[in-house]
Each structure stands twice: as C-alpha cells, then as structure tokens.
Amino acid sequence: MLVVTAHPDDVDFGAAGTVAAWRAAGVEVSYCVCTSGQAGEVADLPRAQVPTLREREQRAAAAEVGVTDVTFLGYHDGTVTPSLALRRDITRVIRTVRPDRVLTHSPEINWARLAVSHPDHRAVGEATVAAVYPDSRNQYAHPELASAGLAAWKVRELWLSEAPPERVNHAVDITETFPHKMAALRAHASQTGHLADLEEWLRAELAANGRAHGLGADQLAEVFQLVDVG
C-alpha cells in the first residue's frame, strides 16, 4: 500500500484511521509526501526551519499508525503542478515500493467542500493517477527509471480521498482506530495544537460519513472513491 499526498498532515486528516486499520491487519504501508509543508503557518519559527519541523511531525504521525517508510519529494508547497517531472518521481516511488494499492487525492474539485481541494492536492492527484496509469506499468515511460533498474509495475487498486460526494463509493469503518487517527493529527502540533475542538469536529464529520453509508449510529467512517484501474 502506498499513500501519495501533497503536504504533511494530508494523510492524517483524510485517511489515518484507514491506514491504522490496514496496519493492524498486517498490510505494509508507505507514505510519499510531495512537499514539506514549506508554506504552512507556523508561529514563532523562522521560515527556513518550517520544512524540517513539518517533516519531523509527519514521521511522528506516521509512527502513531504504524508506518515507518516515509519519503519526501521536495517539491515546494503551494506551487505544485502535475508535471512530467512529478509523474516521474511518483512513478519512481511506485516502482520502488511495488504496491498493490495506491491512495491519493482526487484530482477533481469538490465543490461541496472546496477547502479540501487545494490546488496542490489536485495536482498531486492528477500526477499520481497518471503515474498509476499508464506510467508505472509502461516500461517505456520515463526510460531513465528502467535504466536505474526499476522495472514496470502494475498497481491493482486506486483509492481517491476528498472526492466530490457523487463520486464516493466506499466507506471504511474507523471507529476502533479513531484514537490512532487523533494521535497522528496531534503529532502535527504546529498545525493542530490550536484546534481545541478538533476531536469533536472530526467525530461529527466521520459520524455523518457513517450514517450516509449505512453504518451504525455510532460508527465513524472515512470515505473514498475506488477506481477500477483495469
């Protein structure tokens, strides 16, 4: 399993409960974070130190859900585009990790909740979709990767977070792993430390997901668009 996100904390807001459930089931999970959160607001810290702090927070958050393999690609926060270079770099990670499943951002705008459709999210989603199909499986795409010994790899499943509501077709019950999700989010202290109502807000959002997808009244769910890769 490989999760590809734009910024530190994206996976934890969108899918940390799901990741924790996968890890509890013995699934190997790797993270690929395309930026280091350079444009994030961090009080009382020189701007040059922000990337190091946010990378450290993401590694700590990953550890809270049992993930130790975290790669940062070094793109600049706020300026990401779905370039051929980004497609190549994500393809490199896919061919290295060789995952059966890739989870990333939806490349579409979610007009029902625009805040989740950050331009970096959509750019990373678009580049990752292209890396999954066709780049990673095509031995002639990005020939420098094959020259480096990274053979073509076919991803079986593509999961998209933050998809428009009409696209969502899968819910994961994270009631049991919600404490791990909260621990992961609290590890991003520079971004969540001031949010006193974070747990209450998340519980309400996740409970609404659960109700919308037919789970029990007290069940919490993260939701995704599952795509047939073919």
Contacts in CASP RR format, 6 or more apart in sequence:
PFRMAT RR
TARGET T0000
AUTHOR 0000-0000-0000
METHOD contacts of the structure
MODEL  1
MLVVTAHPDDVDFGAAGTVAAWRAAGVEVSYCVCTSGQAGEVADLPRAQV
PTLREREQRAAAAEVGVTDVTFLGYHDGTVTPSLALRRDITRVIRTVRPD
RVLTHSPEINWARLAVSHPDHRAVGEATVAAVYPDSRNQYAHPELASAGL
AAWKVRELWLSEAPPERVNHAVDITETFPHKMAALRAHASQTGHLADLEE
WLRAELAANGRAHGLGADQLAEVFQLVDVG
1 19 0 8 1.000
1 22 0 8 1.000
1 27 0 8 1.000
1 28 0 8 1.000
1 29 0 8 1.000
1 30 0 8 1.000
1 99 0 8 1.000
1 100 0 8 1.000
1 101 0 8 1.000
1 102 0 8 1.000
1 103 0 8 1.000
2 29 0 8 1.000
2 30 0 8 1.000
2 31 0 8 1.000
2 32 0 8 1.000
2 93 0 8 1.000
2 94 0 8 1.000
2 97 0 8 1.000
2 99 0 8 1.000
2 101 0 8 1.000
2 102 0 8 1.000
2 103 0 8 1.000
3 11 0 8 1.000
3 15 0 8 1.000
3 19 0 8 1.000
3 29 0 8 1.000
3 30 0 8 1.000
3 31 0 8 1.000
3 32 0 8 1.000
3 102 0 8 1.000
3 103 0 8 1.000
3 104 0 8 1.000
4 32 0 8 1.000
4 34 0 8 1.000
4 90 0 8 1.000
4 93 0 8 1.000
4 102 0 8 1.000
4 103 0 8 1.000
4 104 0 8 1.000
4 124 0 8 1.000
4 125 0 8 1.000
4 128 0 8 1.000
4 131 0 8 1.000
5 11 0 8 1.000
5 31 0 8 1.000
5 32 0 8 1.000
5 33 0 8 1.000
5 34 0 8 1.000
5 104 0 8 1.000
5 105 0 8 1.000
5 121 0 8 1.000
5 124 0 8 1.000
6 33 0 8 1.000
6 34 0 8 1.000
6 35 0 8 1.000
6 77 0 8 1.000
6 80 0 8 1.000
6 105 0 8 1.000
6 118 0 8 1.000
6 120 0 8 1.000
6 121 0 8 1.000
6 123 0 8 1.000
6 124 0 8 1.000
7 33 0 8 1.000
7 34 0 8 1.000
7 35 0 8 1.000
7 37 0 8 1.000
7 40 0 8 1.000
7 54 0 8 1.000
7 77 0 8 1.000
7 118 0 8 1.000
7 120 0 8 1.000
8 33 0 8 1.000
8 35 0 8 1.000
8 36 0 8 1.000
8 37 0 8 1.000
8 54 0 8 1.000
8 55 0 8 1.000
8 57 0 8 1.000
8 58 0 8 1.000
8 61 0 8 1.000
8 188 0 8 1.000
8 191 0 8 1.000
9 54 0 8 1.000
9 57 0 8 1.000
9 58 0 8 1.000
9 61 0 8 1.000
9 185 0 8 1.000
9 188 0 8 1.000
9 191 0 8 1.000
9 192 0 8 1.000
10 33 0 8 1.000
10 105 0 8 1.000
10 121 0 8 1.000
11 19 0 8 1.000
11 31 0 8 1.000
11 33 0 8 1.000
11 61 0 8 1.000
11 103 0 8 1.000
12 61 0 8 1.000
12 181 0 8 1.000
12 184 0 8 1.000
12 185 0 8 1.000
12 187 0 8 1.000
12 188 0 8 1.000
13 185 0 8 1.000
14 161 0 8 1.000
14 162 0 8 1.000
14 222 0 8 1.000
15 103 0 8 1.000
15 161 0 8 1.000
15 222 0 8 1.000
15 224 0 8 1.000
16 61 0 8 1.000
16 64 0 8 1.000
16 65 0 8 1.000
16 177 0 8 1.000
16 180 0 8 1.000
16 181 0 8 1.000
16 184 0 8 1.000
16 185 0 8 1.000
17 65 0 8 1.000
17 172 0 8 1.000
17 174 0 8 1.000
17 177 0 8 1.000
17 178 0 8 1.000
17 180 0 8 1.000
17 181 0 8 1.000
17 222 0 8 1.000
18 103 0 8 1.000
18 172 0 8 1.000
18 174 0 8 1.000
18 177 0 8 1.000
18 222 0 8 1.000
18 224 0 8 1.000
19 29 0 8 1.000
19 65 0 8 1.000
19 66 0 8 1.000
19 67 0 8 1.000
20 65 0 8 1.000
20 66 0 8 1.000
20 174 0 8 1.000
20 177 0 8 1.000
20 180 0 8 1.000
20 181 0 8 1.000
20 184 0 8 1.000
21 172 0 8 1.000
21 174 0 8 1.000
21 176 0 8 1.000
21 177 0 8 1.000
22 29 0 8 1.000
23 29 0 8 1.000
23 65 0 8 1.000
23 66 0 8 1.000
23 67 0 8 1.000
24 177 0 8 1.000
29 65 0 8 1.000
29 66 0 8 1.000
29 67 0 8 1.000
29 69 0 8 1.000
30 67 0 8 1.000
30 69 0 8 1.000
30 70 0 8 1.000
30 71 0 8 1.000
30 93 0 8 1.000
30 97 0 8 1.000
30 99 0 8 1.000
31 58 0 8 1.000
31 62 0 8 1.000
31 67 0 8 1.000
31 69 0 8 1.000
31 70 0 8 1.000
31 71 0 8 1.000
32 71 0 8 1.000
32 73 0 8 1.000
32 90 0 8 1.000
32 93 0 8 1.000
33 55 0 8 1.000
33 58 0 8 1.000
33 70 0 8 1.000
33 71 0 8 1.000
33 72 0 8 1.000
33 73 0 8 1.000
34 72 0 8 1.000
34 73 0 8 1.000
34 74 0 8 1.000
34 75 0 8 1.000
34 80 0 8 1.000
34 86 0 8 1.000
34 89 0 8 1.000
34 90 0 8 1.000
34 120 0 8 1.000
34 124 0 8 1.000
35 72 0 8 1.000
35 73 0 8 1.000
35 74 0 8 1.000
35 75 0 8 1.000
35 76 0 8 1.000
35 77 0 8 1.000
35 78 0 8 1.000
35 80 0 8 1.000
35 120 0 8 1.000
36 50 0 8 1.000
36 51 0 8 1.000
36 52 0 8 1.000
36 54 0 8 1.000
36 55 0 8 1.000
36 72 0 8 1.000
36 74 0 8 1.000
36 77 0 8 1.000
37 50 0 8 1.000
37 51 0 8 1.000
37 54 0 8 1.000
37 77 0 8 1.000
38 47 0 8 1.000
38 50 0 8 1.000
38 51 0 8 1.000
38 54 0 8 1.000
38 76 0 8 1.000
38 77 0 8 1.000
39 76 0 8 1.000
39 77 0 8 1.000
39 78 0 8 1.000
40 50 0 8 1.000
40 54 0 8 1.000
40 77 0 8 1.000
40 191 0 8 1.000
41 191 0 8 1.000
42 50 0 8 1.000
42 53 0 8 1.000
42 54 0 8 1.000
42 190 0 8 1.000
42 191 0 8 1.000
43 190 0 8 1.000
45 53 0 8 1.000
45 190 0 8 1.000
50 190 0 8 1.000
53 190 0 8 1.000
54 188 0 8 1.000
54 190 0 8 1.000
54 191 0 8 1.000
55 72 0 8 1.000
57 187 0 8 1.000
57 188 0 8 1.000
57 189 0 8 1.000
57 190 0 8 1.000
57 191 0 8 1.000
58 70 0 8 1.000
58 72 0 8 1.000
58 187 0 8 1.000
58 188 0 8 1.000
59 70 0 8 1.000
60 187 0 8 1.000
61 183 0 8 1.000
61 184 0 8 1.000
61 185 0 8 1.000
61 187 0 8 1.000
61 188 0 8 1.000
62 68 0 8 1.000
62 70 0 8 1.000
62 184 0 8 1.000
63 187 0 8 1.000
64 180 0 8 1.000
64 183 0 8 1.000
64 184 0 8 1.000
64 187 0 8 1.000
65 177 0 8 1.000
65 180 0 8 1.000
65 181 0 8 1.000
65 183 0 8 1.000
65 184 0 8 1.000
69 97 0 8 1.000
71 93 0 8 1.000
73 86 0 8 1.000
73 89 0 8 1.000
73 90 0 8 1.000
73 93 0 8 1.000
75 86 0 8 1.000
77 120 0 8 1.000
78 119 0 8 1.000
78 120 0 8 1.000
79 120 0 8 1.000
80 86 0 8 1.000
80 119 0 8 1.000
80 120 0 8 1.000
80 123 0 8 1.000
80 124 0 8 1.000
81 123 0 8 1.000
82 107 0 8 1.000
82 123 0 8 1.000
82 124 0 8 1.000
82 125 0 8 1.000
82 126 0 8 1.000
82 127 0 8 1.000
82 130 0 8 1.000
83 127 0 8 1.000
86 123 0 8 1.000
86 124 0 8 1.000
86 127 0 8 1.000
87 127 0 8 1.000
87 130 0 8 1.000
87 131 0 8 1.000
87 135 0 8 1.000
87 142 0 8 1.000
88 135 0 8 1.000
88 142 0 8 1.000
88 144 0 8 1.000
88 145 0 8 1.000
90 127 0 8 1.000
90 128 0 8 1.000
90 131 0 8 1.000
91 131 0 8 1.000
91 135 0 8 1.000
91 136 0 8 1.000
91 141 0 8 1.000
91 142 0 8 1.000
91 145 0 8 1.000
92 142 0 8 1.000
92 145 0 8 1.000
92 150 0 8 1.000
94 102 0 8 1.000
94 131 0 8 1.000
94 132 0 8 1.000
94 136 0 8 1.000
94 153 0 8 1.000
94 155 0 8 1.000
95 136 0 8 1.000
95 145 0 8 1.000
95 150 0 8 1.000
95 151 0 8 1.000
95 152 0 8 1.000
95 153 0 8 1.000
96 150 0 8 1.000
98 153 0 8 1.000
99 155 0 8 1.000
100 155 0 8 1.000
100 156 0 8 1.000
100 157 0 8 1.000
101 155 0 8 1.000
101 156 0 8 1.000
101 157 0 8 1.000
101 158 0 8 1.000
101 159 0 8 1.000
102 128 0 8 1.000
102 132 0 8 1.000
102 155 0 8 1.000
102 157 0 8 1.000
102 158 0 8 1.000
102 159 0 8 1.000
103 158 0 8 1.000
103 159 0 8 1.000
103 160 0 8 1.000
103 161 0 8 1.000
103 224 0 8 1.000
104 124 0 8 1.000
104 125 0 8 1.000
104 128 0 8 1.000
104 129 0 8 1.000
104 158 0 8 1.000
104 159 0 8 1.000
104 160 0 8 1.000
104 161 0 8 1.000
105 121 0 8 1.000
105 122 0 8 1.000
105 124 0 8 1.000
105 125 0 8 1.000
105 128 0 8 1.000
105 160 0 8 1.000
105 161 0 8 1.000
105 162 0 8 1.000
106 117 0 8 1.000
106 121 0 8 1.000
106 122 0 8 1.000
106 125 0 8 1.000
106 160 0 8 1.000
106 161 0 8 1.000
106 162 0 8 1.000
106 163 0 8 1.000
106 164 0 8 1.000
106 167 0 8 1.000
106 225 0 8 1.000
107 122 0 8 1.000
107 123 0 8 1.000
107 125 0 8 1.000
107 126 0 8 1.000
107 129 0 8 1.000
107 160 0 8 1.000
108 117 0 8 1.000
108 122 0 8 1.000
108 163 0 8 1.000
108 164 0 8 1.000
108 167 0 8 1.000
109 117 0 8 1.000
109 122 0 8 1.000
109 164 0 8 1.000
110 116 0 8 1.000
110 117 0 8 1.000
110 162 0 8 1.000
110 163 0 8 1.000
110 164 0 8 1.000
110 165 0 8 1.000
111 164 0 8 1.000
112 164 0 8 1.000
112 165 0 8 1.000
113 162 0 8 1.000
116 162 0 8 1.000
117 162 0 8 1.000
121 162 0 8 1.000
125 160 0 8 1.000
129 158 0 8 1.000
129 227 0 8 1.000
132 155 0 8 1.000
132 158 0 8 1.000
132 229 0 8 1.000
133 155 0 8 1.000
133 158 0 8 1.000
133 229 0 8 1.000
133 230 0 8 1.000
134 141 0 8 1.000
135 141 0 8 1.000
135 142 0 8 1.000
136 152 0 8 1.000
136 153 0 8 1.000
136 154 0 8 1.000
136 155 0 8 1.000
137 152 0 8 1.000
137 153 0 8 1.000
137 154 0 8 1.000
137 155 0 8 1.000
138 152 0 8 1.000
139 146 0 8 1.000
139 151 0 8 1.000
139 152 0 8 1.000
140 146 0 8 1.000
146 152 0 8 1.000
154 229 0 8 1.000
155 229 0 8 1.000
156 229 0 8 1.000
157 226 0 8 1.000
157 227 0 8 1.000
157 229 0 8 1.000
158 226 0 8 1.000
158 227 0 8 1.000
158 229 0 8 1.000
159 170 0 8 1.000
159 224 0 8 1.000
159 225 0 8 1.000
159 226 0 8 1.000
159 227 0 8 1.000
160 167 0 8 1.000
160 224 0 8 1.000
160 225 0 8 1.000
160 226 0 8 1.000
160 227 0 8 1.000
161 222 0 8 1.000
161 224 0 8 1.000
163 223 0 8 1.000
163 224 0 8 1.000
163 225 0 8 1.000
167 225 0 8 1.000
168 223 0 8 1.000
168 224 0 8 1.000
168 225 0 8 1.000
169 224 0 8 1.000
169 225 0 8 1.000
169 226 0 8 1.000
170 223 0 8 1.000
170 224 0 8 1.000
170 225 0 8 1.000
170 226 0 8 1.000
171 209 0 8 1.000
171 210 0 8 1.000
171 212 0 8 1.000
171 213 0 8 1.000
171 214 0 8 1.000
171 215 0 8 1.000
171 221 0 8 1.000
171 222 0 8 1.000
171 223 0 8 1.000
171 224 0 8 1.000
172 221 0 8 1.000
172 222 0 8 1.000
172 223 0 8 1.000
172 224 0 8 1.000
173 210 0 8 1.000
173 215 0 8 1.000
173 219 0 8 1.000
173 220 0 8 1.000
173 221 0 8 1.000
174 181 0 8 1.000
174 206 0 8 1.000
174 220 0 8 1.000
174 221 0 8 1.000
174 222 0 8 1.000
175 218 0 8 1.000
175 219 0 8 1.000
175 220 0 8 1.000
178 202 0 8 1.000
178 203 0 8 1.000
178 206 0 8 1.000
178 220 0 8 1.000
181 202 0 8 1.000
182 198 0 8 1.000
182 199 0 8 1.000
182 202 0 8 1.000
185 192 0 8 1.000
185 198 0 8 1.000
185 202 0 8 1.000
186 192 0 8 1.000
186 193 0 8 1.000
192 198 0 8 1.000
195 201 0 8 1.000
203 220 0 8 1.000
206 220 0 8 1.000
206 221 0 8 1.000
206 222 0 8 1.000
207 218 0 8 1.000
207 219 0 8 1.000
207 220 0 8 1.000
209 220 0 8 1.000
209 221 0 8 1.000
209 222 0 8 1.000
209 223 0 8 1.000
210 216 0 8 1.000
210 219 0 8 1.000
210 220 0 8 1.000
210 221 0 8 1.000
211 217 0 8 1.000
212 223 0 8 1.000
213 221 0 8 1.000
213 223 0 8 1.000
215 221 0 8 1.000
END
